[in-house]
Amino acid sequence: MLVLVWFVVCAIFAFVQFILGDSGHSLELFAVMSAIALFLISRIKHKIK
């Protein structure tokens, strides 16, 4: 499970860095997208159990 979270966070970081580059909003977008992804992973994990 931790590997899945790590992979998703790295993919989101790469996507945000590619799209926004060194913009001041890239960290904010990364934080929001990571929070949403972790929430969805948590919901899926509880549905599988």
C-alpha positions, -999 to +999 in steps of 0.1 A: +000+000+000+028+024+008+044+018-026+011+028-042+010+060-022+046+067-031+040+061-068+009+083-069+026+112-051+056+110-074+034+109-105+015+140-092+047+158-085+061+151-119+028+162-136+026+194-116+063+202-122+059+196-160+028+217-163+036+247-140+074+245-138+087+269-112+055+288-108+045+299-073+013+280-074+029+246-082+034+237-045-002+246-037-015+225-066+007+196-056-006+197-020-043+198-031-039+170-057-019+149-032-046+153-006-073+143-031-054+113-043-047+101-007-084+105+001-094+084-029-068+057-021-082+055+014-117+052+001-108+025-023-088+006+004-118+005+027-141-007-002-118-036-009-118-048+027 
